[in-house]
């Protein structure tokens, strides 16, 4: 009975069909989606912190307004994705408890410090650029609520990437030599961590085989990383910056860029909680959660009063 259901399910997603919340699904499919969508949501929420540092330090009112809009978008993406995960039967409290206790992951990229204003432009260009690469295929994820959430998120990510790149163009084309050096230094610090956003090599990725078979992952970690490098190097050339990889070179045969080895010790150290800012990021999240408890209690009390009034 169960085996028949699984076979029918695999045939359905194998033909590119979509799964809705009320459809039958294998427990492992549900579990791996809760894992991925909740960690994606955590990434969006924690991702607000490195940029939040620079709202009060933005160089102009225009840049401040753009940065605030971007950070608000990220918060919205997080809430969108928590809602998508809730359709699978998990709760907001369970997901947030997993984040605050250190059990759940979020993208390693947000554990690096934002040292100056150039970092904000480089995050938009490289981090949101990598996020778009990884999120566009998710618009065709076999789990329909997740795919639908991704359509709006990808549109907003494109604005994030464009605004970051444009602010770097201004610094490179109209900035002082010191400002140009700030941009190059930021690229040197963010390039490799951005490549790590795509996850381990396919051969070292425990979830990929199952996720690709079930139509959750449409393009592999390594293929997406390659697409990102191929698309980004020409943008770096227009900007007038280089990436910190002496092994980078165009391979006319492959029609792709060859690039150097990623430091997987750094990757697993940061994913494991021992990156430059992991403790600070988590402490900030837990503090916000604790300090916000009275707001949640008041909202619940108000909702209860409303419900009682409605029944009276
Ligand atoms: N940081 C932290 N953990 C990572 C990671 C990273 N950069 N890359 C991989 N991992 C984790 C995986 O979560 C998995 O651990 P788990 O089983 O405990 O969850 C383990 O490393 C092995 O990796 P796999 O490749 O086997 O795992 P996946 O098949 O889940 O692939 C992924 C990893 C490509 C990140 C995939 O989960 C995914 O596509 N997630 C949705 C997109 C997402 O979360 N992107 C984060 C970008 S940040 C963002 O979107 C904010 C934007 O506004 C800037």
Boltz pocket constraint, residues with backbone or C-beta under 6 A from the ligand:
constraints:
  - pocket:
      binder: B
      contacts: [[A, 35], [A, 36], [A, 39], [A, 40], [A, 41], [A, 43], [A, 44], [A, 47], [A, 74], [A, 105], [A, 106], [A, 107], [A, 108], [A, 109], [A, 127], [A, 128], [A, 131], [A, 134], [A, 157], [A, 196], [A, 197], [A, 198], [A, 199], [A, 200], [A, 204], [A, 205], [A, 206], [A, 207], [A, 208], [A, 211], [A, 217], [A, 221], [A, 271]]
      max_distance: 6.0
